[in-house]
């Protein structure tokens, strides 16, 4: 609308000039008509181009190299402004007198600049308003998330001492001195405590991951695998899942031990959790590749690419928050490790970590 208004304004400004040219041409046509002589020529001017048409709108003569129209009084076409005037007297048989001048385009450039400036200002204004409204509408959600985040941090902090105490005391018990009934109870407590401990460690990593001090060292990967297998033995036994390892060579890895243990813990924990009763788990280490393979429920092919997303869960048969593989993925990215997941639904899953 603004562009159209500016064009009409320009046409009206040009109209007065064209009317002057048109009157000048009519005077010259009148003189030519009255003093007609074969030696005289149709009037031509450098300032404008012109043409004359009869009452049937047929061209009599034109000094313009292009075709002119008389269906409009004032118009802009092909960078030329054209004015059509009706002659009061039919000089040389002319009913319509057409004059046109080249548009310099100044109005177009100025209008373009103004429109760009207006659009930028409008965008900035709408962005500011939209941002303010967005913050206003999302404030309850932000407050709820902040409250939840604070609750998780406080909860994980409070869980640390009792869980650590339970696990430490169970490990100090001489199980060879216990009768079978008491031993089963202690094993159940051990399994529950380690499950809570694993969840606690996951929550701690997610909420305090950026604040955890990293201490990289040359890790004996085979030794760490053995340590974590011993830790999860009671959990695996409870589900009658066999844990085995195949260590072809013993590579080292420059990495924080706690983070590598957390990565391996989540892989073993998932392998136990989603395994079938009396299933098996095999951990293989060869050529800087560590793989954890289980005989569990497997993963559908279309879900494999989404397994490393936070809160992704595609099997409801076992509990969990969908955090394990996301933590594995984040640790792998930090140390430039490569994660590969292979699976066949209802048969097996194999997660490989290479460096």
C-alpha positions as CSV (number, residue, x, y, z in Angstrom):
1,X,0.0,0.0,0.0
2,X,2.8,2.4,0.9
3,X,4.6,1.5,-2.4
4,X,1.5,2.2,-4.4
5,X,0.9,5.5,-2.6
6,X,4.5,6.6,-3.3
7,X,4.1,5.6,-7.0
8,X,0.9,7.6,-7.3
9,X,2.6,10.6,-5.7
10,X,5.5,10.4,-8.2
11,X,3.0,10.1,-11.1
12,X,1.2,13.2,-9.9
13,X,4.5,15.1,-9.6
14,X,5.4,14.1,-13.1
15,X,2.0,14.9,-14.4
16,X,2.5,18.7,-14.3
17,X,5.7,18.4,-16.3
18,X,4.0,16.1,-18.8
19,X,1.1,18.5,-19.2
20,X,3.5,21.3,-20.0
21,X,5.1,19.1,-22.6
22,X,1.7,18.1,-24.0
23,X,0.6,21.7,-24.4
24,X,3.9,22.6,-26.1
25,X,3.4,19.7,-28.5
26,X,-0.2,20.7,-29.2
27,X,1.0,24.3,-30.1
28,X,3.6,22.8,-32.5
29,X,1.0,20.5,-34.0
30,X,-1.4,23.5,-34.5
31,X,1.4,25.5,-36.2
32,X,2.2,22.5,-38.4
33,X,-1.4,22.0,-39.2
34,X,-2.0,25.6,-40.2
35,X,1.3,26.0,-42.1
36,X,1.5,22.5,-43.6
37,X,4.5,22.0,-45.8
38,X,6.2,18.9,-47.0
39,X,9.5,20.3,-45.9
40,X,8.3,20.6,-42.3
41,X,8.8,17.7,-39.9
42,X,6.8,16.3,-37.0
43,X,8.1,18.0,-33.8
44,X,10.7,16.1,-31.8
45,X,12.3,16.9,-28.4
46,X,15.1,15.5,-26.4
47,X,13.2,16.0,-23.1
48,X,10.4,13.6,-24.1
49,X,9.0,11.2,-26.6
50,X,5.6,11.7,-28.2
51,X,2.9,10.3,-30.5
52,X,-0.5,11.2,-31.9
53,X,-3.6,9.0,-32.4
54,X,-6.8,9.6,-34.3
55,X,-10.3,9.2,-32.8
56,X,-10.3,5.5,-33.4
57,X,-7.0,5.2,-31.4
58,X,-5.0,4.4,-34.4
59,X,-1.4,5.6,-34.5
60,X,-0.8,8.6,-36.9
61,X,2.8,9.2,-36.0
62,X,5.2,8.5,-33.1
63,X,8.7,9.7,-32.2
64,X,9.0,6.9,-29.6
65,X,10.9,3.7,-30.5
66,X,8.4,1.6,-28.6
67,X,4.7,1.1,-28.9
68,X,2.5,3.5,-26.9
69,X,-0.9,2.9,-25.5
70,X,-3.9,5.2,-25.0
71,X,-6.0,3.1,-22.8
72,X,-4.9,4.9,-19.6
73,X,-4.5,8.6,-18.9
74,X,-1.4,8.4,-16.7
75,X,0.7,5.3,-16.1
76,X,4.2,4.0,-15.4
77,X,5.5,1.3,-17.7
78,X,9.1,0.0,-18.5
79,X,10.6,2.9,-16.4
80,X,8.7,5.5,-18.4
81,X,5.9,7.8,-17.3
82,X,3.3,8.3,-19.9
83,X,0.5,11.0,-20.1
84,X,-2.4,10.8,-22.6
85,X,-4.2,14.1,-23.4
86,X,-7.2,14.7,-25.5
87,X,-6.8,17.4,-28.1
88,X,-9.7,20.0,-28.4
89,X,-9.1,20.5,-32.1
90,X,-8.1,17.7,-34.5
91,X,-4.7,19.1,-35.6
92,X,-3.3,16.8,-38.3
93,X,-6.3,14.5,-37.4
94,X,-4.9,13.9,-33.9
95,X,-7.5,13.2,-31.2
96,X,-5.1,11.8,-28.6
97,X,-1.7,13.3,-27.8
98,X,0.8,11.0,-25.9
99,X,4.0,12.2,-24.2
100,X,6.3,10.2,-22.1
101,X,9.5,10.8,-20.1
102,X,12.0,8.4,-18.6
103,X,11.6,7.9,-14.8
104,X,14.9,8.6,-13.0
105,X,14.0,6.0,-10.3
106,X,14.9,8.2,-7.4
107,X,11.4,7.7,-5.8
108,X,11.8,3.9,-6.2
109,X,15.2,3.8,-4.4
110,X,14.0,6.1,-1.6
111,X,10.8,4.0,-1.2
112,X,12.9,0.8,-1.1
113,X,15.1,2.2,1.7
114,X,12.1,3.4,3.6
115,X,10.4,0.0,3.3
116,X,13.5,-1.9,4.4
117,X,14.0,0.5,7.4
118,X,10.3,0.0,8.3
119,X,10.5,-3.8,8.1
120,X,13.7,-3.9,10.2
121,X,12.0,-1.7,12.9
122,X,8.8,-3.8,12.7
123,X,10.8,-7.0,13.1
124,X,12.8,-5.6,16.0
125,X,9.6,-4.4,17.7
126,X,7.8,-7.7,17.1
127,X,10.8,-9.6,18.4
128,X,11.0,-7.6,21.6
129,X,7.2,-7.9,22.1
130,X,7.3,-11.6,21.3
131,X,10.3,-12.3,23.6
132,X,8.6,-10.4,26.5
133,X,5.4,-12.3,26.0
134,X,7.3,-15.6,25.7
135,X,9.1,-15.0,29.0
136,X,5.8,-14.0,30.6
137,X,4.0,-17.1,29.4
138,X,6.9,-19.5,30.2
139,X,7.5,-18.1,33.7
140,X,5.4,-20.7,35.5
141,X,7.1,-23.5,33.6
142,X,10.6,-22.0,34.3
143,X,9.7,-21.7,38.0
144,X,8.5,-25.3,38.0
145,X,11.6,-26.6,36.3
146,X,13.8,-24.6,38.7
147,X,11.9,-26.0,41.6
148,X,12.3,-29.5,40.2
149,X,16.0,-29.0,39.5
150,X,16.6,-27.8,43.1
151,X,14.6,-30.7,44.4
152,X,16.7,-33.2,42.5
153,X,19.9,-31.6,43.6
154,X,18.8,-31.5,47.3
155,X,17.5,-35.1,47.0
156,X,20.7,-36.4,45.4
157,X,22.7,-34.6,48.1
158,X,20.7,-36.2,50.9
159,X,20.9,-39.6,49.3
160,X,24.7,-39.6,49.2
161,X,25.5,-40.4,52.8
162,X,22.9,-43.2,53.6
163,X,23.5,-44.9,50.2
164,X,27.3,-44.8,50.6
165,X,27.0,-46.0,54.2
166,X,24.8,-49.0,53.2
167,X,27.0,-50.1,50.3
168,X,30.2,-49.7,52.4
169,X,28.8,-51.7,55.3
170,X,27.5,-54.5,53.2
171,X,30.9,-54.9,51.5
172,X,32.5,-55.2,55.0
173,X,30.2,-58.1,56.0
174,X,31.9,-61.5,56.0
175,X,29.3,-63.4,54.1
176,X,30.9,-66.7,54.8
177,X,29.8,-66.4,58.4
178,X,26.1,-66.0,57.5
179,X,23.5,-68.6,57.2
180,X,21.7,-69.0,53.9
181,X,18.5,-67.2,55.0
182,X,20.4,-64.1,56.3
183,X,22.7,-64.2,53.2
184,X,19.7,-63.9,50.9
185,X,18.4,-60.9,52.9
186,X,21.9,-59.2,52.8
187,X,22.1,-59.9,49.0
188,X,18.7,-58.3,48.5
189,X,19.8,-55.2,50.5
190,X,23.0,-55.2,48.5
191,X,21.1,-55.2,45.2
192,X,18.7,-52.5,46.3
193,X,21.5,-50.3,47.6
194,X,23.5,-50.6,44.4
195,X,20.5,-49.8,42.3
196,X,19.8,-46.7,44.3
197,X,23.5,-45.9,44.1
198,X,23.5,-46.2,40.3
199,X,20.5,-43.9,40.0
200,X,22.1,-41.4,42.5
201,X,25.3,-41.3,40.4
202,X,23.2,-40.7,37.2
203,X,21.3,-37.8,38.8
204,X,24.5,-36.4,40.2
205,X,26.2,-36.5,36.8
206,X,23.2,-34.8,35.1
207,X,22.8,-32.1,37.7
208,X,26.4,-31.4,38.5
209,X,28.2,-32.7,35.4
210,X,29.8,-29.3,34.6
211,X,31.0,-28.8,38.2
212,X,32.6,-32.3,38.6
213,X,36.4,-32.0,38.7
214,X,37.9,-34.1,36.0
215,X,41.1,-36.0,36.7
216,X,42.4,-37.7,33.5
217,X,44.8,-40.6,33.9
218,X,46.1,-43.6,31.9
219,X,43.4,-46.2,32.6
220,X,44.0,-49.9,32.4
221,X,40.7,-50.6,30.7
222,X,40.7,-54.3,31.3
223,X,41.2,-53.7,35.1
224,X,38.3,-51.3,35.2
225,X,36.1,-53.8,33.4
226,X,36.9,-56.4,36.0
227,X,36.1,-54.0,38.8
228,X,32.7,-53.0,37.4
229,X,31.8,-56.6,36.7
230,X,32.5,-57.5,40.3
231,X,30.3,-54.5,41.4
232,X,27.4,-55.7,39.2
233,X,27.7,-59.4,40.0
234,X,25.0,-59.4,42.7
235,X,22.6,-57.5,40.4
236,X,23.2,-60.0,37.6
237,X,22.9,-63.0,39.9
238,X,19.5,-61.7,41.1
239,X,18.2,-62.0,37.5
240,X,20.2,-65.2,36.9
241,X,22.1,-63.4,34.1
242,X,25.7,-64.6,33.5
243,X,28.5,-62.1,33.1
244,X,31.5,-63.0,31.0
245,X,34.4,-61.1,29.5
246,X,36.8,-61.7,26.5
247,X,39.8,-59.5,26.8
248,X,42.0,-60.0,23.7
249,X,44.4,-57.2,24.5
250,X,44.7,-54.7,27.3
251,X,44.8,-51.1,25.9
252,X,45.1,-47.9,27.9
253,X,42.9,-44.9,27.7
254,X,43.6,-41.3,28.9
255,X,40.4,-40.5,30.7
256,X,38.8,-39.7,34.1
257,X,38.3,-43.1,35.8
258,X,35.0,-42.1,37.4
259,X,33.5,-41.0,34.0
260,X,34.7,-44.2,32.3
261,X,33.2,-46.2,35.1
262,X,30.0,-44.3,34.8
263,X,29.9,-45.0,31.0
264,X,30.6,-48.7,31.6
265,X,28.1,-48.9,34.5
266,X,25.3,-47.7,32.4
267,X,26.0,-50.1,29.6
268,X,26.1,-53.1,32.0
269,X,23.1,-51.8,34.0
270,X,21.0,-51.6,30.8
271,X,22.2,-55.0,29.7
272,X,21.1,-56.5,33.0
273,X,17.8,-54.5,33.2
274,X,16.6,-55.4,29.6
275,X,18.0,-58.9,29.6
276,X,15.8,-62.0,29.7
277,X,15.8,-64.4,32.7
278,X,18.9,-66.6,32.6
279,X,20.3,-64.5,29.8
280,X,23.9,-63.6,29.3
281,X,26.2,-60.5,29.0
282,X,29.5,-60.6,27.3
283,X,32.1,-57.8,27.5
284,X,34.7,-57.8,24.8
285,X,37.9,-55.7,24.6
286,X,40.0,-55.7,21.5
287,X,41.9,-53.2,19.3
288,X,40.7,-50.1,21.3
289,X,37.1,-51.3,21.0
290,X,35.0,-52.2,24.1
291,X,31.6,-53.9,23.5
292,X,28.8,-55.0,25.8
293,X,26.5,-57.5,24.2
294,X,23.4,-59.0,25.8
295,X,20.7,-61.5,25.0
296,X,17.9,-59.2,25.9
297,X,14.7,-57.8,24.4
298,X,16.6,-55.9,21.6
299,X,15.7,-52.6,20.0
300,X,13.6,-52.0,16.9
301,X,15.6,-50.7,14.0
302,X,13.7,-47.4,13.7
303,X,14.4,-46.6,17.4
304,X,18.2,-47.2,17.4
305,X,19.0,-43.6,16.2
306,X,17.0,-42.1,19.1
307,X,18.4,-44.3,21.8
308,X,21.0,-41.7,22.9
309,X,18.4,-39.0,23.4
310,X,17.6,-38.1,27.0
311,X,14.4,-39.7,28.5
312,X,14.1,-42.0,25.5
313,X,12.5,-45.3,26.5
314,X,11.1,-47.8,24.0
315,X,10.5,-50.7,26.4
316,X,8.2,-50.4,29.5
317,X,8.9,-53.9,30.8
318,X,11.6,-52.6,33.1
319,X,11.9,-49.4,35.1
320,X,14.2,-46.5,34.3
321,X,14.3,-42.8,33.3
322,X,15.8,-43.1,29.9
323,X,19.1,-41.4,31.1
324,X,21.6,-44.2,30.7
325,X,22.6,-44.0,27.1
326,X,22.3,-40.2,27.1
327,X,24.9,-40.1,29.8
328,X,27.1,-42.6,27.9
329,X,26.7,-40.4,24.8
330,X,27.7,-37.2,26.6
331,X,30.8,-38.8,28.2
332,X,31.7,-40.2,24.8
333,X,31.5,-36.8,23.2
334,X,33.6,-35.2,25.9
335,X,36.4,-37.7,25.2
336,X,35.8,-38.1,21.4
337,X,34.8,-41.7,21.8
338,X,32.7,-43.4,19.1
339,X,29.4,-45.1,20.0
340,X,27.8,-47.8,17.8
341,X,24.6,-49.6,18.6
342,X,23.6,-52.8,16.9
343,X,20.5,-54.8,17.8
344,X,18.0,-57.4,16.7
345,X,14.6,-57.1,18.3
346,X,13.7,-59.8,20.8
347,X,17.2,-61.4,20.4
348,X,20.2,-59.2,21.3
349,X,21.8,-55.8,21.6
350,X,25.5,-54.8,21.2
351,X,26.9,-51.4,22.2
352,X,30.4,-50.7,21.1
353,X,32.7,-47.9,22.3
354,X,35.9,-47.2,20.3
355,X,38.7,-44.8,20.7
